[in-house]
Amino acid sequence: MLLTLFTPSGVRLRQHSVRSGPLNWLLLPGGPGLGSESLEELASALTVSGAIWLVDLPQDGSNRCPPGSITPLFSNWPNVVIEAAQALPNVVFAGHSTGGMYLLSIPELAPHILGLALLDTAPDASWHPRFVAMAGAHPLPAVDRASAVYEAERCDENLASIAVAAADWNFTHAGLAAGRELMARLPYNRAAVEWSDANFDHVYIAKWWPCALPVLLLAGSEDRIVSQEGWDQARFKTANVWTRIIPGGGHFPWIENPSAVDAAFNELATRVKATVSS
């Protein structure tokens, strides 16, 4: 039977699959507010050895009332993610989009992980004005209509409508049908979105960078949400880092090209094992 664990502060870890091997792969979703359900297709695409876990911070996604959660809500975000890394041995942490930004904002995470995968994420908040410019250059009337409805009534259901309408930005034509289905089934959480927008998204800058841990920078070649330009800085080109751009991939590149994403993760697994055994 697959396990579900909760940390003292209510971080939820749901075991997705288990293969032989000592590594624990923790997948932290982006958004925020999407829930780790947004990474189920990624987890299913991976053939790495070890256990794969879907991680939700307290009050994010469908992890609404976890044991141990505190008030005021979000007062321990995103630092509480360190509890997930401490909950299991031999952790490799993967963060998608904002999830990766959360990981890079917590220097204390470093001694608790063996490797890091940063998926369609960025080292600072400069990605956001680039996204706004892209959206202005490629308007989606359905997004404008859904946003107007949401502003009139800020509820989870209306937030979901915006996400589904924005699928054309998140996925390529090849992945659009599957992408719309994905976005339509996620457990949106308005409160998490609004907290991050007010407290994190626009002021974020990476507070640490691994100098020895294996780091995979992965992004879809057609990602229009989070620009990868920030990684051009010399300080991110250390010998322990390598980049994999997924051909034909959008912001969720495992939808369009799951085999290439799986290959990149297996390469990360090989490098982590080499580092541990050396």
N, C-alpha and C positions, 0 to 999 in steps of 0.2 A: 504494500500500500504506500502511495506517495505521501510525503509528510508536509505539514504546514506548521511553521514555527512563528512565534511572536517574540520580539525582543522586549526588554523591560519597558521601553517607551512606546511600544506598539507598532514597530516596523514589522511588516508581514513578509515572510519568505515562504513561497509555495514551490515545492519540488515539482518540476515539470517532467523530468526524465532522469534515469540513472543508468550509467554504463560503468564498466570496471575502470578503476583509476582513482587516484587520490584527490584530484582537483574538484573544487566547488566553484561553478560559474554562476555569478550573480548578475542578473540583468535588471537594470534600473531604467524605467521608462522616461520619456521626455514629456513634453506638455508644458507644465504639469497638468494634472487633472484628467489625464487619459487613462491612467491605471496601467499596470503591467500586462493587462490583456492585450495592449497594443504590441507586445513583443512575443505573443504566442507563436506567430508564424516564424519569427526568428528562432525561437527555441526549438521548434519542430524541424527547422532546416539544419540545425547543427548536429554534427556527428562526432564531436569531441568526446574524449574519454572523461569519466567523472560524472558528477551530478549537476544538472542545470536547474537554477532557481529563479523564479519571478519575484521581484522585490517591490513592495509598495510602502512608501512612507505613511505614517499615521495620518488619517484624514485625506489621503489621496486616492483617487479612483474609487474602487469598491471597498477599500479598507476604511470604512466610515467610523466604526466604533470599536477599535481594537482594544483588547485588554492592556492596561498600562498607559493608555493615551492620557494626555494631560490638557488642562486648560490654563491660560488661553490657547486656543488652537494655533498651531504652527509656530509656537514660541521656541521650539527646538529644531526647526527646519533651517538649513538642510543638514546641520551637524549630526542629527540623529542617525544619519546613514552609516556612521562609523559603527553603530551597534550591529548592523547587518554583517559587516566585515569581521566583527569579533565573535559572531555567533557560530561560525564554522571554521574549520581548518583549511589551509591551502586554497585561499580564495583568489580567484581572478575576477575582477569587477569590470563589467561592461555598462557604460552609460550612453543612452541614446539622446541626442539633441540636448535639451535642458538637463536631462539626467547626467550627461557627461560634464556639464558645467557645474552641477552640484558636486560631483566627485572632485573636480579640480579646485573647488573652493574650500576643501577640508584637508590641510596639510597633515593633520593627525592620522589620516587614513593610511599613509605610506607604510608604516611598519606592519600593517595587518593584511597586506595583499601581496601576491606573488606576480601579478601582472595586471595590465590595464588595457581595456579596449574603449576607444572614444569614437562613437558612431555618429556621423553627421552632426558634429558638435563644433564648438569654437572656443578659443582661449580668452575671449573678452566679449563685451556687449556690442562691439562694432558690427556684428552680424545683423543686428536689428534694423538700423537705418538702411542697410543694403536690402533687407527683406521688404521694408516699406517701399523702397524705390522699385523693386521688382513687381510688387503688387500694383503699384501705380501704373507701371508700364504694361502690365498684363491684367487688366481689371476683370473681375468676375461679377457680373450683375447679381447672380444668386447669392454671393457672399454679402454684397451691400444690402440686399433685401433681408437676409437672415440676421445681419448685424443690427439693422433697424428694429427688428422684432425683439432681439435680445436686449437692446437698450431700453425698450419700453417695458420689458418684463425679464429681469435677469434671473433666469432659472436654468437648471441643468439641461432640460429638454431643448430650450432655445439655443443654448451653447452647442449642443450636439448638432443642431441644424447648420450652424456656421461651419463646423468641422467637415460635415459631409459636403457642403457646398464648395469648400476649399480643396476638395480632393484633386482637382485639376492642377493645383500648385504642388501637391505632395507626391503625385505619382505621374509616371509617363503614360502615354497612350496605351502601351502594352500592359501596364499594371492598373489601369484606371478602374476597371470593373471590380477587380479584387480589392482595390484600395477603397472604393466607395463602400463595399460590403464591410470591410474592416472598420472604417470610421463610423459606420452606422450602428455597430454593435458594442462600442466602447462605453464604459461607465463614467461619463463625464462628471467632473466635480468643480463647480463654479468657484467655490470658496478657495480651492487650491490655486486655480488660475489667477484669481484676483490677488491673493497673497503674493505670489511670485512676481506678478506685474508691478506691484507696489513696492516690493522689498528687495528684489533680486535681479530681475531680467535686465534692467536698464543701467545697473551699477556694477554688474558682475565683471570680475577680472580674475584669472587663475591665480591662486595663492601659492601653488607649488607645482613643481615639474619633476618627474622621476628622472634621476640620472643613471640608474642601473636597472630598474625594473623594465622588463619588456613592455613596450607600449605600441599598440596597433592603432594607427589613425586610419579610419575607414569611412568612405563617403560614396554616395552614388554620383556617377558622372553627370547626372542631370538634376541633382538636388537644387531646387530653387528656394528652399526655405532658409537654410543656414549656409552662408558663404564660407568657403574654406580658405579665403585669402589670409586670414589671421595666422595660419600656421607657417607662412613664409618667413617669419622672423627666425633669425639664426639660433636663438636660444631653444627653439623647439626641434632643432635638427641634430639632436644628440645621437650617439651611435646605437643607443638602445631603442630607437624609434624607427618605425618604417610605415610607409603609407600604402594603402591599397584603395585605388579608385575603382569602383564596381561598374563595369560597362553597362550602360542602359538603365542604371539604377536611379530612382528618385530619392526622396527623403527617407523612405523605408526600403532600401535597396534589396533586401531579401525578398520582397514581393516580386520584383522584376527578375532578379538574378540570384536565387538562393544558393546555387552551387558555388558561385564565386565568393559569396559571403562565407559559406561553410569552409571553403579552402583557406580563406584568410584566417579564420578562427583556428583551424587545425595548424596553420603555421605558427600562430601565437602559442598554441599548446606546446608545440615542439620547442619553441624558444624558452617558454617558462620551465619546462622540464630540464632543458640544458642548463639553465641558470641555477636551478635548485640542486642539480647533481654535480655542478662544478665546484 
